[in-house]
Amino acid sequence: MHNVSKPMTGVTTSHFTIKAVSQATGLTVETLRAWERRYEVVRPMRDASGRRTYSAADVARLRLLRTATELGHTISRLANLAEDELAKLVASSGGHARQGAARGQTYVDRALDAAEHSDPSGVEEVLTSAIALLPPNEVIHTVIAPLVREIGDRWHRGEVSIAQEHMVTDIVRRLVISVSRGYLRADNGPCLVLATLSGERHELGILMCSWLAATRRYHTHYLGADLPPAEIGRFALEVDARAVLISLVMPENAVPVMEQLRELAEQLRGKCEIWIGGFAARQLTPEEVPIGCVLLPGPHDFEQRLDLLTAERYG
């Protein structure tokens, strides 16, 4: 186990609540608790009320751990590393990450050029090459997500037509669905249901999540966009899902999120977790969502949750 820093005698140290640490590190409260329970990545103290309190050294370590997991390292491998070992690993991996980002940008630029020339075959050829040559998480984080974001921005600026933007998103959608179905799945792999709520029609993000889960040998059931919560819940219970992933992109004033989440939570009755991701999830707090819901606001929070669920199942 890693060395835990201890305060020097006579030195006043600051201590932070788990909520403050979550905000400071970008890790969800649920991830913090799971990492502590399973891997003892830090050993928080308890205040007079029994609540966790964290030192500045704990916060620094957790930031390193988050960065390292986002660079592709598993938390099970990182948990026993000391701070200096983590720092060296992050520093060495950072160069590879920058190379990956630069490599991904070349695909993005080529796909955008093909889109601006209304060349769907060119866009598809570029993306197919990326999928064939790069690891799935690199394709998603350095090629597809930046491409979708940039083509949307260019449409808003009037630099590409709506037809060209739709062409790209349709190609991305078809390719991601196709490659997700090509993965072998373990007979006893965890079951994950993915969908968006009624009124929410943005589905590219959740499709990419389905692919990431499939690479980890999950049984993924993507139900599509714009579904009533009752239908999502009924299906999840029928397939004995370990979790339901809901993607939120539209804000609460456009889609009645809380009402639908409460309905879904009531139907599932705590039999599986509800994971909430997507851009609009960043506007929510754990106190707002129903019991049983886990907020995954960042692009890597979903992957961390997948790995934790896998570890808890097979550990």
C-alpha positions in Angstrom: 0.0 0.0 0.0 1.2 3.5 -0.7 2.6 5.7 2.0 0.1 8.0 3.6 1.3 11.5 4.5 1.0 12.4 8.2 1.0 16.0 9.4 4.0 17.2 11.4 3.6 17.9 15.0 2.6 21.5 15.7 1.7 22.2 12.1 -1.9 23.2 11.4 -3.3 21.3 8.4 -6.4 22.0 6.3 -9.0 19.3 6.0 -11.7 19.1 3.4 -15.1 17.5 3.1 -15.8 14.8 0.5 -17.9 17.3 -1.5 -15.1 19.8 -1.6 -12.6 17.1 -2.6 -15.0 16.1 -5.4 -15.1 19.6 -6.7 -11.3 20.0 -6.4 -10.3 16.8 -8.1 -13.2 16.4 -10.6 -13.9 12.9 -9.2 -17.5 12.1 -8.4 -18.4 11.4 -4.7 -19.4 7.9 -5.7 -16.0 7.3 -7.4 -14.1 8.6 -4.3 -16.0 6.3 -2.0 -15.6 3.3 -4.3 -11.8 3.9 -4.7 -11.4 4.2 -1.0 -13.5 1.1 -0.2 -11.9 -1.2 -2.7 -8.4 0.2 -3.2 -7.7 2.4 -0.2 -6.2 5.0 -2.5 -6.3 7.5 0.4 -7.2 7.1 4.1 -9.4 10.0 5.1 -9.8 10.9 8.7 -13.2 11.4 10.4 -14.5 14.5 12.1 -16.5 14.5 15.3 -19.7 13.7 13.4 -18.1 10.7 11.7 -17.8 12.4 8.3 -14.8 11.9 6.0 -12.2 14.7 6.0 -9.3 14.9 3.6 -5.9 16.5 3.8 -4.2 18.6 1.1 -1.9 15.7 0.5 -5.0 13.5 -0.1 -6.3 16.0 -2.6 -3.0 16.1 -4.5 -2.8 12.4 -4.7 -6.4 12.0 -5.9 -5.7 14.6 -8.7 -2.7 12.5 -9.8 -4.9 9.4 -9.8 -7.6 11.0 -11.9 -5.0 12.2 -14.4 -3.4 8.8 -14.6 -6.7 7.0 -15.2 -7.6 9.5 -17.9 -4.4 8.7 -19.6 -5.5 5.1 -19.8 -4.1 3.4 -16.6 -6.4 1.3 -14.5 -7.0 2.3 -10.9 -6.2 -1.2 -9.7 -2.6 -0.7 -11.1 -2.3 2.8 -9.7 -3.6 2.2 -6.2 -0.4 1.0 -4.6 1.9 3.6 -6.2 3.5 6.3 -4.1 3.1 9.9 -5.1 6.5 10.2 -6.7 5.8 7.1 -8.8 2.4 8.4 -9.8 4.0 11.8 -10.8 6.6 10.0 -13.0 3.9 7.8 -14.6 1.7 10.8 -15.4 4.7 12.8 -16.8 5.8 9.9 -19.1 2.2 9.1 -20.2 1.5 12.8 -20.9 3.9 12.7 -23.8 2.1 9.7 -25.3 -1.3 11.5 -24.7 -0.1 14.6 -26.6 1.1 12.4 -29.4 -2.3 10.7 -29.5 -4.1 14.0 -29.6 -1.9 15.2 -32.4 -2.4 11.9 -34.3 -6.2 12.2 -33.7 -6.2 15.8 -35.0 -4.9 14.7 -38.4 -7.9 12.5 -38.8 -10.2 15.3 -37.7 -8.7 17.7 -40.2 -9.1 15.2 -43.0 -12.7 14.4 -42.1 -13.6 18.1 -41.9 -12.0 18.7 -45.3 -14.0 15.9 -46.8 -17.2 17.3 -45.2 -16.6 20.8 -46.5 -16.4 19.2 -50.0 -19.6 17.3 -49.4 -17.7 14.0 -49.8 -19.4 11.3 -47.6 -17.1 8.6 -48.9 -14.1 10.6 -47.9 -15.5 11.2 -44.4 -16.3 7.5 -43.9 -12.9 6.4 -45.3 -11.0 8.7 -42.8 -13.1 7.4 -39.8 -12.8 3.8 -40.9 -9.1 4.2 -41.0 -9.0 5.7 -37.5 -11.1 2.9 -36.1 -8.9 0.3 -37.7 -5.6 1.8 -36.6 -6.2 3.4 -33.2 -7.5 2.0 -29.8 -11.2 2.6 -29.3 -10.8 5.1 -26.4 -8.3 7.1 -28.5 -10.7 7.1 -31.5 -13.5 8.4 -29.3 -11.6 11.0 -27.3 -9.2 12.4 -30.0 -11.1 11.8 -33.3 -14.9 11.3 -33.1 -15.8 13.6 -30.2 -13.6 16.5 -31.5 -15.0 16.0 -35.0 -18.6 16.1 -33.9 -17.9 19.2 -31.7 -16.1 21.0 -34.5 -18.6 20.3 -37.2 -21.3 21.6 -35.0 -19.4 24.7 -34.2 -18.7 25.3 -37.9 -22.4 24.9 -38.7 -23.3 27.5 -36.0 -20.7 29.9 -37.6 -22.2 29.3 -41.0 -19.0 27.7 -42.4 -20.7 24.4 -43.3 -24.3 23.7 -44.2 -26.8 21.8 -42.1 -26.8 19.0 -44.7 -23.0 18.6 -44.3 -23.3 18.6 -40.5 -26.0 15.9 -40.7 -24.0 13.9 -43.2 -21.1 13.7 -40.7 -23.2 12.9 -37.7 -25.1 10.1 -39.6 -21.8 8.6 -40.7 -20.5 8.7 -37.1 -23.7 7.1 -35.8 -23.6 4.2 -38.3 -19.9 3.5 -37.8 -20.1 3.5 -34.0 -23.1 1.2 -33.9 -21.5 -1.1 -36.4 -18.1 -1.4 -34.5 -19.9 -1.8 -31.1 -21.7 -4.8 -32.4 -18.5 -6.4 -33.5 -17.1 -7.0 -30.0 -17.2 -10.4 -28.4 -19.0 -10.2 -25.0 -18.4 -12.4 -22.0 -21.3 -14.8 -21.3 -21.4 -13.5 -17.7 -20.5 -9.9 -18.5 -22.4 -7.1 -16.7 -25.5 -5.9 -18.5 -25.8 -2.2 -19.2 -28.9 -0.5 -20.7 -28.4 2.9 -22.5 -31.0 5.4 -23.6 -32.1 9.0 -23.5 -35.3 10.3 -21.9 -38.4 11.6 -23.6 -37.6 14.8 -25.4 -33.9 14.2 -25.5 -32.8 13.3 -29.1 -29.1 13.7 -28.9 -27.6 10.3 -29.1 -24.0 10.4 -30.3 -22.5 10.7 -26.9 -24.4 7.7 -25.5 -23.5 5.6 -28.6 -19.9 6.3 -27.9 -20.4 5.1 -24.3 -22.0 1.9 -25.6 -18.9 1.3 -27.7 -16.6 1.9 -24.7 -18.6 -0.5 -22.6 -18.6 -3.1 -25.3 -14.8 -3.0 -25.4 -14.8 -3.9 -21.7 -17.0 -7.0 -22.6 -20.2 -5.6 -21.2 -23.6 -6.8 -22.6 -24.8 -3.4 -23.9 -28.4 -2.7 -24.8 -28.8 0.6 -26.6 -32.5 1.4 -26.7 -32.3 4.6 -28.7 -33.2 8.2 -28.1 -36.4 9.9 -26.8 -37.8 7.0 -24.7 -40.4 7.2 -21.8 -38.7 6.3 -18.5 -41.3 3.6 -17.9 -40.1 1.7 -21.0 -36.5 2.1 -20.1 -37.1 0.8 -16.6 -39.2 -2.1 -17.7 -36.6 -3.3 -20.2 -33.8 -2.9 -17.6 -35.6 -5.1 -15.1 -36.3 -7.7 -17.8 -32.6 -8.1 -18.7 -31.4 -7.8 -15.1 -29.3 -4.8 -15.9 -26.5 -3.8 -13.5 -26.9 -0.2 -14.5 -28.9 2.2 -16.8 -27.0 5.0 -18.4 -29.0 8.1 -19.2 -27.5 10.8 -21.4 -28.6 14.4 -20.8 -27.7 17.1 -23.3 -30.7 19.4 -23.3 -31.1 21.5 -20.2 -33.9 21.0 -17.6 -36.0 23.7 -19.1 -36.1 21.9 -22.4 -36.5 18.4 -21.1 -38.4 17.6 -17.8 -35.4 15.7 -16.4 -36.1 15.3 -12.7 -39.7 14.2 -13.1 -38.5 11.4 -15.5 -35.6 10.4 -13.4 -37.8 10.1 -10.4 -40.2 7.9 -12.4 -37.3 5.7 -13.6 -35.9 5.4 -10.0 -39.3 4.4 -8.6 -39.7 1.7 -11.2 -36.2 0.2 -10.8 -36.7 0.2 -7.0 -32.9 0.2 -6.3 -32.4 -3.0 -8.3 -29.7 -1.3 -10.5 -28.0 2.0 -10.5 -28.9 4.9 -12.8 -25.9 6.6 -14.3 -26.4 10.1 -15.6 -23.9 11.5 -18.1 -23.8 14.1 -20.9 -23.3 17.9 -21.0 -26.4 18.8 -19.0 -25.3 16.4 -16.2 -22.6 18.9 -15.3 -25.4 21.3 -14.2 -26.8 18.9 -11.6 -25.7 18.1 -8.1 -25.9 14.8 -6.2 -28.5 16.4 -3.9 -30.9 17.1 -6.7 -31.1 13.7 -8.3 -33.1 10.8 -6.9 -31.6 8.1 -4.7 -29.9 5.5 -6.8 -28.6 8.0 -9.4 -24.9 8.5 -10.0 -23.7 11.6 -11.7 -20.9 11.1 -14.3 -20.4 14.7 -15.6 -16.9 14.3 -17.1 -15.9 12.4 -20.3 -13.8 9.9 -18.3 -16.2 9.4 -15.3 -18.2 6.8 -17.3 -15.1 4.8 -18.0 -14.0 4.9 -14.3 -17.5 3.7 -13.3 -17.3 0.8 -15.8 -14.0 -0.3 -14.4 -15.2 -0.1 -10.8 -18.3 -2.2 -11.6 -16.2 -4.7 -13.3 -13.7 -4.9 -10.4 -16.5 -5.3 -7.9 -18.1 -8.1 -9.9 -14.9 -10.1 -10.5 -12.7 -9.0 -7.7 
